[in-house]
């Protein structure tokens, strides 16, 4: 019988080199408004999965989608202007 063993140690998930770099943390911080807008959009979509939306809920869904699109455009514009590398 041949035994199968792992090549890496089990603790590599906690190794120092696995931590995000400062550049990665900065990128996440720059993208945070978009991340929050996407979360809001998902919250609205999840809330509306099991029922027909009312007019107010439809407006909320449209506002959430528009906010996410606006944040995507703003992030793309900043990246295009050279602010986000």
Secondary structure, 3 states (H helix, E strand, C coil): CCCCCCCCCHHHHHCHHHCCCHHHHHHHHHHHHHHHHHHHHHHHHHHCCCCCCCHHHHHHHHHHHHHHHHHHHHHHHHHHCCCCC
